Amino acid sequence: MMSEIRRIQYLAAVAIVALVLISVLVISRPIAQTSKSTSKTIQISGTGTASGTPDVVLLSLAVYTQSATATRATQDNAVAMNKIFQALGKLGVGRNAITTTAYSLVPILNNTKSPSMVVGYSARNSIQVTLLNVSMTGVALDAAVTAGANQVLGVTFTFTNQKYASLQKQALALAVQDAAAQAQTMASSMGVRIIGPLQ
């Protein structure tokens, strides 16, 4: 089965990076000659990274068939695809978790003669299977390939929208904290006092 896999994207942990730019209002210490103080700003960039274990797997599979006629090529393809649906269904993968991403039916030409002659037809049906249980990845791949999926186009590990939003918030909070710490360090080095964020 591994020889059928063209591309596998496996991420044990996916990182989300947030970058913020903050303007901080600072006030300089008054010098002896004057009681006035001046206010200025400094700009700081902060970076925060949040990582998490993927909780969604996307399997990109395809069935490729060819025959002497277009009708037979499409029929053979449909039979194989139905077997895949049934095999995945036995694992608890519903039809709503399987979407068609591409379908093609093209003639097979014999270019050794002039003009070229149509000697058959090839049908290709590509689907994407969404698994919410990462541990099912291997079992689902085995079942699909055994049932007739003769092309494994890719395996992508990613996040649900809820988990992605949570990680995004974590990364943003860390980025703001990073910027604030940098601003404080710069202010201390320059002998100025931070009043607060301006923007």
C-alpha positions as CSV (number, residue, x, y, z in Angstrom):
1,M,0.0,0.0,0.0
2,M,2.9,2.4,0.8
3,S,3.9,2.2,-2.9
4,E,0.6,3.8,-3.8
5,I,1.1,6.8,-1.6
6,R,2.4,9.7,-3.6
7,R,2.4,12.2,-0.8
8,I,1.8,12.0,2.9
9,Q,1.7,15.2,5.0
10,Y,2.0,14.1,8.6
11,L,2.3,16.7,11.3
12,A,2.6,15.4,14.9
13,A,2.1,18.9,16.1
14,V,0.9,21.9,14.0
15,A,2.1,25.3,15.1
16,I,0.1,28.5,14.7
17,V,2.1,31.7,14.8
18,A,0.6,35.1,15.6
19,L,2.4,38.4,15.0
20,V,1.3,41.7,16.6
21,L,2.6,45.2,16.3
22,I,1.9,47.4,19.3
23,S,2.5,51.1,19.8
24,V,3.4,51.9,23.4
25,L,3.2,55.4,24.9
26,V,6.2,56.3,27.0
27,I,7.0,59.3,29.1
28,S,10.6,60.4,29.6
29,R,11.8,61.4,33.1
30,P,11.9,65.2,33.6
31,I,15.5,66.6,33.6
32,A,16.8,69.1,36.2
33,Q,16.4,72.2,34.0
34,T,12.7,71.7,33.4
35,S,9.7,70.2,35.2
36,K,8.1,69.2,31.9
37,S,8.2,65.7,30.6
38,T,7.8,64.6,27.0
39,S,5.6,61.8,25.7
40,K,6.7,59.6,22.8
41,T,5.9,56.2,21.4
42,I,7.8,53.1,20.6
43,Q,6.7,50.2,18.4
44,I,7.2,46.6,19.3
45,S,6.6,43.4,17.3
46,G,5.7,40.3,19.3
47,T,5.5,36.7,18.2
48,G,3.5,33.9,19.8
49,T,3.4,30.2,18.9
50,A,0.8,27.7,20.0
51,S,1.0,24.0,19.0
52,G,-1.4,21.1,19.3
53,T,-2.0,17.6,18.2
54,P,-4.2,17.4,15.1
55,D,-7.7,16.1,15.7
56,V,-8.8,15.7,12.0
57,V,-7.5,13.6,9.2
58,L,-8.2,14.2,5.5
59,L,-7.7,11.3,3.2
60,S,-7.4,12.1,-0.5
61,L,-8.2,8.9,-2.5
62,A,-9.1,8.1,-6.1
63,V,-10.4,5.2,-8.2
64,Y,-8.9,4.9,-11.7
65,T,-10.4,2.6,-14.2
66,Q,-10.1,2.1,-18.0
67,S,-12.0,0.1,-20.5
68,A,-12.7,-0.1,-24.2
69,T,-15.8,1.9,-23.9
70,A,-16.7,5.0,-21.9
71,T,-19.8,3.3,-20.4
72,R,-17.8,0.3,-19.1
73,A,-15.1,2.6,-17.7
74,T,-17.6,4.7,-15.7
75,Q,-19.5,1.6,-14.6
76,D,-16.4,-0.1,-13.3
77,N,-15.5,3.1,-11.5
78,A,-18.9,3.4,-9.9
79,V,-18.8,-0.2,-8.7
80,A,-15.4,0.3,-7.0
81,M,-16.4,3.5,-5.5
82,N,-19.6,1.9,-4.0
83,K,-17.4,-0.8,-2.4
84,I,-15.2,1.9,-0.8
85,F,-18.3,3.6,0.6
86,Q,-19.5,0.3,2.1
87,A,-16.1,-0.5,3.5
88,L,-15.7,2.9,5.2
89,G,-19.4,2.7,6.3
90,K,-18.6,-0.4,8.3
91,L,-16.0,1.6,10.1
92,G,-18.5,4.2,11.1
93,V,-17.6,6.7,8.4
94,G,-20.8,8.2,7.1
95,R,-21.5,9.4,3.5
96,N,-21.5,13.0,4.8
97,A,-17.9,12.6,5.6
98,I,-17.0,11.7,2.0
99,T,-17.0,14.4,-0.7
100,T,-16.2,14.1,-4.4
101,T,-13.3,16.5,-5.3
102,A,-12.9,15.6,-9.0
103,Y,-14.2,13.4,-11.7
104,S,-12.9,12.9,-15.2
105,L,-13.6,10.7,-18.2
106,V,-11.0,11.0,-21.0
107,P,-10.3,9.0,-24.2
108,I,-7.2,6.9,-24.5
109,L,-5.4,7.6,-27.7
110,N,-3.1,5.5,-29.8
111,N,-0.6,8.0,-31.0
112,T,1.5,5.5,-33.0
113,K,-0.9,6.0,-35.9
114,S,-1.8,9.1,-37.8
115,P,-4.4,10.3,-37.2
116,S,-4.6,9.2,-33.6
117,M,-7.2,6.7,-32.8
118,V,-9.3,6.3,-29.6
119,V,-8.6,2.8,-28.2
120,G,-10.4,3.2,-24.9
121,Y,-11.5,5.4,-22.1
122,S,-10.3,6.1,-18.6
123,A,-12.4,7.3,-15.7
124,R,-11.1,8.8,-12.5
125,N,-13.1,9.7,-9.4
126,S,-11.3,11.5,-6.6
127,I,-12.8,11.8,-3.1
128,Q,-11.9,13.3,0.3
129,V,-12.6,11.4,3.5
130,T,-12.8,13.4,6.7
131,L,-12.0,11.4,9.9
132,L,-12.6,12.9,13.3
133,N,-10.7,10.0,14.9
134,V,-7.0,10.3,14.1
135,S,-6.3,6.7,15.3
136,M,-8.5,5.4,12.5
137,T,-6.2,6.6,9.7
138,G,-4.4,3.4,9.0
139,V,-7.5,1.2,9.3
140,A,-9.5,3.5,7.0
141,L,-6.7,3.6,4.4
142,D,-6.4,-0.2,4.4
143,A,-10.2,-0.6,4.1
144,A,-10.4,1.9,1.2
145,V,-7.4,0.4,-0.7
146,T,-8.7,-3.2,-0.2
147,A,-12.1,-2.1,-1.5
148,G,-10.8,-0.6,-4.7
149,A,-9.1,2.8,-4.1
150,N,-6.0,2.4,-6.3
151,Q,-4.6,5.9,-5.8
152,V,-3.8,7.5,-2.4
153,L,-3.2,11.1,-3.3
154,G,-2.4,12.4,0.2
155,V,-3.0,12.3,4.0
156,T,-3.4,15.6,5.7
157,F,-3.5,16.1,9.5
158,T,-5.2,19.3,10.6
159,F,-7.6,20.8,13.2
160,T,-11.3,21.2,13.7
161,N,-12.4,24.9,13.5
162,Q,-12.9,24.9,17.3
163,K,-9.4,23.7,18.1
164,Y,-7.9,26.0,15.5
165,A,-9.6,29.0,17.0
166,S,-8.4,28.0,20.5
167,L,-4.8,27.7,19.3
168,Q,-5.1,31.0,17.5
169,K,-6.2,32.8,20.7
170,Q,-3.3,31.2,22.6
171,A,-0.8,32.3,20.0
172,L,-2.2,35.8,20.0
173,A,-2.1,36.1,23.8
174,L,1.5,35.0,23.8
175,A,2.4,37.5,21.0
176,V,1.0,40.3,23.1
177,Q,2.9,39.2,26.2
178,D,6.1,39.0,24.1
179,A,5.6,42.5,22.8
180,A,4.8,43.8,26.3
181,A,8.0,42.2,27.7
182,Q,10.1,43.7,24.9
183,A,8.6,47.1,25.5
184,Q,9.4,47.0,29.2
185,T,13.0,46.0,28.5
186,M,13.5,48.8,26.0
187,A,11.9,51.4,28.3
188,S,14.1,50.3,31.2
189,S,17.2,50.5,29.1
190,M,16.3,54.0,27.9
191,G,15.3,55.3,31.3
192,V,11.7,56.0,30.4
193,R,8.4,54.9,31.9
194,I,5.6,53.1,30.0
195,I,2.2,54.7,30.4
196,G,0.3,52.1,28.5
197,P,-0.5,50.8,25.0
198,L,-1.5,53.5,22.6
199,Q,-2.5,51.3,19.6
